[in-house]
Amino acid sequence: MAGIQEKTNGLPLYDLKVAERDGRRWVFDAIRRKYVALTPEEWVRQQFVRYLTDGMGYPRGAIANEVTLRLYRTTKRCDTVVFDPYSRPWMVIEYKAPTVELGEEVFRQIMRYNEALHATYLVVSNGRRLLCCQMDYETGSCRFLPGLPRFWSETKKTENDGL
């Protein structure tokens, strides 16, 4: 996709299955097992999910894209949720187009979604930058991490790969 560097956030750049139909470009989403419209935000999602599965070993079966949730009598859709082995939301991920800055408003959006999900990790990325925080529900705070955690483990001990 034009305007994206060879590497994003230190992530490798993956080859994606792209098709053109009716004058539009489509990208294959391996999680949803279908082609979806190729937008800048979708490009970021597909690259990021490939890194989670191929680069960090997150199981494909633990990842869901376009997750619908109910929040204060409204229906919202968050971009990606990674579930722990007990099918509980473990990580919520929001993607933005590479031209969108990751500021306070973007993080407020994912915090609102997490009110319904109660995930341990919140991640936002625009393909150029990545923010990851670990929630502490006992203190009501979150701690920003230097990278992504390894996939959930029984002991809940996580290591950062320093992404």
Legacy VTK file of the C-alpha trace (Angstrom):
# vtk DataFile Version 3.0
C-alpha trace
ASCII
DATASET POLYDATA
POINTS 163 float
0.000 0.000 0.000
1.438 3.368 -0.972
2.945 5.503 1.747
3.829 2.609 4.048
7.455 1.966 4.787
9.110 -1.408 4.365
8.706 -2.061 8.076
6.097 -0.764 10.475
6.739 -0.461 14.224
9.679 -2.784 13.638
7.184 -5.340 12.316
8.017 -7.240 9.157
5.949 -6.422 6.102
3.877 -9.426 5.019
2.628 -10.304 1.554
-1.143 -10.150 1.582
-3.576 -11.794 -0.848
-5.012 -8.859 -2.768
-7.604 -9.123 -5.546
-9.292 -6.566 -7.752
-12.992 -6.821 -8.580
-15.366 -4.237 -9.974
-12.648 -1.601 -9.854
-12.093 -2.110 -6.109
-9.241 -3.762 -4.253
-9.925 -6.540 -1.763
-7.658 -8.262 0.748
-8.073 -11.763 2.129
-8.745 -11.855 5.871
-7.461 -15.231 7.096
-9.334 -14.873 10.393
-12.749 -14.225 8.824
-11.841 -16.419 5.827
-13.130 -13.985 3.245
-12.078 -11.040 1.121
-12.806 -7.603 2.574
-12.425 -4.118 1.089
-8.804 -2.988 1.168
-8.762 0.324 3.017
-5.720 1.857 4.737
-7.107 0.733 8.126
-7.728 -2.786 6.815
-4.161 -2.942 5.510
-2.913 -2.127 9.026
-5.202 -4.819 10.516
-4.069 -7.532 8.118
-0.374 -6.741 8.636
-0.810 -6.646 12.408
-2.776 -9.902 12.620
-0.177 -11.631 10.444
2.505 -10.445 12.857
0.527 -11.774 15.835
0.047 -15.200 14.232
3.174 -15.657 12.113
5.630 -13.530 14.083
4.574 -14.008 17.695
2.797 -17.354 17.587
-0.638 -16.191 18.716
-3.105 -18.955 17.766
-5.396 -17.993 14.863
-8.320 -19.561 16.707
-7.881 -17.102 19.589
-8.303 -14.061 17.313
-11.570 -12.521 16.126
-11.920 -9.532 13.788
-14.871 -7.106 13.792
-16.250 -8.130 17.185
-19.699 -6.740 17.967
-20.420 -5.682 21.540
-23.197 -3.950 23.447
-22.220 -0.854 25.380
-24.764 1.386 27.101
-27.670 0.263 24.885
-25.662 0.807 21.716
-23.945 -1.673 19.457
-20.248 -1.081 18.796
-17.724 -2.994 16.769
-14.109 -3.283 17.817
-11.456 -4.219 15.294
-9.788 -7.264 16.865
-10.124 -9.213 20.093
-7.656 -11.878 21.209
-9.201 -14.400 23.602
-7.453 -16.397 26.315
-7.774 -20.212 26.418
-10.991 -19.818 28.439
-12.604 -17.652 25.723
-12.323 -14.478 27.795
-11.218 -11.255 26.077
-7.488 -10.948 26.774
-6.447 -8.215 24.331
-8.446 -5.586 22.435
-6.854 -4.020 19.356
-7.963 -0.944 17.422
-6.453 0.033 14.089
-6.286 3.408 12.427
-5.139 4.419 8.971
-1.433 5.311 8.770
-2.338 8.998 8.404
-4.250 9.051 11.720
-2.249 10.121 14.754
-2.599 7.946 17.839
-3.701 10.471 20.410
-5.895 10.630 23.456
-9.166 10.328 21.499
-8.084 7.044 19.915
-7.179 5.625 23.299
-10.458 6.827 24.803
-12.286 4.833 22.118
-10.578 1.571 23.035
-11.059 2.284 26.764
-14.814 2.649 26.140
-14.901 -0.682 24.306
-12.996 -2.278 27.143
-15.693 -1.251 29.620
-17.718 -4.108 28.112
-14.831 -6.535 27.558
-12.500 -6.135 30.592
-9.430 -7.285 28.657
-5.957 -7.312 30.191
-4.257 -5.563 27.255
-5.322 -2.656 25.046
-3.461 -1.991 21.799
-3.812 0.714 19.156
-1.799 0.908 15.950
-1.754 2.953 12.779
0.906 0.798 11.153
3.572 3.377 11.959
3.156 3.468 15.706
1.982 1.046 18.356
0.675 1.732 21.856
0.088 -1.159 24.251
-1.071 -0.886 27.829
-1.708 -3.455 30.518
-4.792 -2.882 32.634
-4.674 -3.199 36.422
-8.265 -3.523 37.576
-7.319 -3.585 41.262
-5.836 -0.089 41.122
-7.931 1.185 38.214
-4.823 2.099 36.239
-3.008 1.074 33.100
0.699 0.775 32.412
2.112 1.384 28.949
4.459 -1.332 27.754
7.419 -1.098 25.377
5.938 -3.816 23.161
3.407 -6.588 22.829
3.131 -9.382 25.404
3.604 -13.016 24.519
0.344 -14.908 24.223
-1.530 -15.643 27.456
-0.071 -18.288 29.746
-1.542 -20.222 32.640
0.704 -18.357 35.082
-0.329 -14.966 33.657
3.377 -14.111 33.450
4.033 -12.185 30.281
7.220 -11.122 28.642
7.558 -8.198 26.282
9.346 -8.668 23.022
10.326 -4.995 22.965
8.516 -4.207 19.752
LINES 1 164
163 0 1 2 3 4 5 6 7 8 9 10 11 12 13 14 15 16 17 18 19 20 21 22 23 24 25 26 27 28 29 30 31 32 33 34 35 36 37 38 39 40 41 42 43 44 45 46 47 48 49 50 51 52 53 54 55 56 57 58 59 60 61 62 63 64 65 66 67 68 69 70 71 72 73 74 75 76 77 78 79 80 81 82 83 84 85 86 87 88 89 90 91 92 93 94 95 96 97 98 99 100 101 102 103 104 105 106 107 108 109 110 111 112 113 114 115 116 117 118 119 120 121 122 123 124 125 126 127 128 129 130 131 132 133 134 135 136 137 138 139 140 141 142 143 144 145 146 147 148 149 150 151 152 153 154 155 156 157 158 159 160 161 162
